[in-house]
Amino acid sequence: MNWSTVEVARVRGRSRLISCHNLQPLKLLNPRSPTPACHVVLSSYGGGMVAGDAIRLRIGVAAGARLVVSTQANTKIFKSTDGAVAEQHVAGTVAAEALAVVFPDPVVLQAQSRYRQQQRWQLHPTATLLLVDWFHSGRMDQGEQFAFTSLHSELRVSRGDKLVLLDRLSFEPGHHIAASPANFAGYQTFFSLYLVGDPESGLFQRLAARLEEQKMPGSTGPHFQVSSQNCLVAVSRAKPDVYLLRAAAHSREALQPFCDQILQELATEEMLGYNPLLRKY
């Protein structure tokens, strides 16, 4: 089984891409960074994945390096006409004192599409990982909502030899009621952010503080009306070394302000030194 690969290491004080190998349908781009951080952009032929596509990517971040991974645009999952599934597998390792940021655009699940993704990350006890997982219920500008066939997602993160995070999602609109309050209610875009690292690390503490700032004021009060909110955000410290932020909104634009807050923190000199997505939109 062949994998695309990305390896980043510290070279003369800068984080450099020292190994890069991509296999179709994945394309790997390495735009020049104005700071010592390294930026890798995931792209694809045709702007998305068709049924039967299988992307497998290994990411290695060496000691002390800084890497941000983003996508060129939304990842469109096109319809499956024969039951085949589009799949994406990521296996990442982050070494001592390194920082890995994964901040993709949303996955857009088009009508009759089938998608499965799996991510496994192995962190050194002093490493930091900030990872975003984001999907749309369909082509929202066309009024498409939960017309896809299936979505299956799994994320595993270990620190040292200990599994600290396991998050799974499996949803099939044909067998569930998407609009149920127990599922997605009336929301159409869903954003999860995971922060894993050493609780004593300055990077972890600063990012955790910025996440805490995203908590919705009055969200536990008696007059909080979920149905009236354009955007819902929940932040929790699942474990001493794990933070989880979940957000749901009616549009991507509603989530952009708090995305900007996170990116602003990442732009500090101690982290990436710039906002790699600032001029994207």
JOLIN-V849788 format. One line per field, one symbol per residue. ss: DSSP state (H for helix, E for strand, L for the rest). burial: + if it has 9 or more other ideal C-beta (glycine too) atoms within 8 Angstrom, else -. A space follows every 50 residues. Layout:
ss: ???
burial: ???
This chain:
ss: LLLEEEEEEEELLEEEEEEEELLLLEEEELLLLLLLLEEEEEEEHHHEEL LLLEEEEEEEELLLLEEEEEELLLEEELLLLLLLLEEEEEEEEELLLLEE EELLLLEEELLLLEEEEEEEEEELLLLEEEEEEEEELLLHHHLLLLLLLE EEEEEEEEELLEEEEEEEEEELLLLLLLLLLLLLLLLLEEEEEEEEELLL LHHHHHHHHHHHLLLLLLLLLLLLLHHHLLEEEEEEEEELLEEEEEEEEL LHHHHHHHHHHHHHHHLLLLLLLLLLLLLLL
burial: --++++++++----+++--+----++++++--+---++++++++---+++ +-+-+++++++++-+++++++--+++++-+----++++++++++++-+++ +++++++++++++++++++++-++--++++++++++++++---+++++++ +++++++++----++-+---+++--+-+-+--+++-++++++++++++-- +-++++++-++--+++-------+------+++++-----++++++++++ ++-++--++-+++-++++--+++++++----
